Amino acid sequence: MAALDDDDPENPIAVAIGQRLDALAKVLEDACAKMGDLPEHIDVTKPATVLDQIVLDLFRATLHDQRDLIAQLRGRKPDELHVPEVRVLDHGRQ
């Protein structure tokens, strides 16, 4: 995770992490728009690389760590809000 602390905005690892996090956030955003609320779960494709797995773990942790903020933005109490489960779809990959 040292790449995220790097001051160089062009750090290729930090850029790759940012792109992947943006893609996961878009999946969540689209699911929210479709459901009109936070969905019970979102489905993502099985990580193809170690970096993809690291980013997926970071995304999951962020959802849980920011539960109070998400609840506040949704006008709810934290105990009234579930964090969507992130389900990984394999599609036959080994």
C-alpha positions as CSV (number, residue, x, y, z in Angstrom):
1,M,0.0,0.0,0.0
2,A,3.1,2.2,0.0
3,A,2.1,3.2,-3.6
4,L,-1.0,5.1,-2.2
5,D,1.3,7.2,0.1
6,D,3.6,8.1,-2.8
7,D,3.4,11.9,-3.7
8,D,3.9,11.1,-7.4
9,P,0.4,11.4,-8.9
10,E,1.7,9.3,-11.9
11,N,2.8,6.3,-9.8
12,P,1.5,3.5,-12.0
13,I,0.5,1.3,-9.1
14,A,-1.5,4.0,-7.4
15,V,-3.1,4.9,-10.8
16,A,-4.1,1.2,-11.3
17,I,-5.5,1.0,-7.8
18,G,-7.5,4.2,-8.3
19,Q,-8.9,2.9,-11.6
20,R,-10.0,-0.4,-10.1
21,L,-11.5,1.4,-7.1
22,D,-13.4,3.7,-9.4
23,A,-14.7,0.7,-11.3
24,L,-16.0,-1.0,-8.1
25,A,-17.6,2.2,-7.0
26,K,-19.4,2.4,-10.3
27,V,-20.7,-1.1,-9.8
28,L,-22.1,0.0,-6.4
29,E,-23.4,3.3,-7.8
30,D,-25.2,1.4,-10.7
31,A,-26.7,-1.1,-8.2
32,C,-28.0,1.7,-6.0
33,A,-29.5,3.5,-9.0
34,K,-31.3,0.3,-10.1
35,M,-32.6,-0.6,-6.6
36,G,-33.3,3.0,-5.5
37,D,-31.3,2.2,-2.3
38,L,-28.3,0.2,-1.1
39,P,-28.6,-3.3,-2.5
40,E,-28.3,-6.4,-0.4
41,H,-25.3,-7.3,-2.5
42,I,-23.2,-6.4,-5.5
43,D,-21.6,-8.9,-7.9
44,V,-18.1,-8.5,-9.2
45,T,-15.9,-10.7,-11.4
46,K,-13.3,-12.9,-9.7
47,P,-10.1,-10.9,-9.4
48,A,-7.7,-11.8,-12.2
49,T,-4.5,-10.6,-10.5
50,V,-3.1,-10.1,-7.0
51,L,-3.6,-6.4,-7.4
52,D,-7.3,-6.9,-8.3
53,Q,-7.7,-9.0,-5.1
54,I,-5.9,-6.3,-3.0
55,V,-8.2,-3.6,-4.4
56,L,-11.3,-5.8,-3.8
57,D,-10.2,-6.3,-0.2
58,L,-9.6,-2.6,0.2
59,F,-13.0,-1.8,-1.3
60,R,-14.8,-4.2,1.1
61,A,-12.9,-2.8,4.1
62,T,-13.8,0.8,3.1
63,L,-17.5,-0.1,2.8
64,H,-17.4,-1.4,6.4
65,D,-15.2,1.3,7.8
66,Q,-17.4,4.0,6.3
67,R,-20.7,2.6,7.5
68,D,-21.4,5.6,9.8
69,L,-20.8,8.0,7.0
70,I,-22.8,6.1,4.5
71,A,-25.7,6.0,7.0
72,Q,-25.5,9.7,7.5
73,L,-25.5,10.4,3.8
74,R,-28.5,8.1,3.5
75,G,-30.3,9.9,6.4
76,R,-30.2,6.7,8.5
77,K,-28.8,5.5,11.8
78,P,-25.8,3.2,11.4
79,D,-27.7,0.3,13.0
80,E,-30.4,0.7,10.4
81,L,-28.0,0.3,7.5
82,H,-26.6,-2.9,6.1
83,V,-23.4,-2.8,4.1
84,P,-23.8,-4.5,0.8
85,E,-22.2,-7.9,0.5
86,V,-19.6,-8.0,-2.3
87,R,-20.1,-11.3,-4.0
88,V,-17.4,-12.7,-6.3
89,L,-18.6,-14.4,-9.5
90,D,-16.1,-17.0,-10.8
91,H,-17.3,-17.6,-14.4
92,G,-15.2,-20.7,-14.6
93,R,-11.8,-19.1,-14.0
94,Q,-9.2,-21.2,-12.3
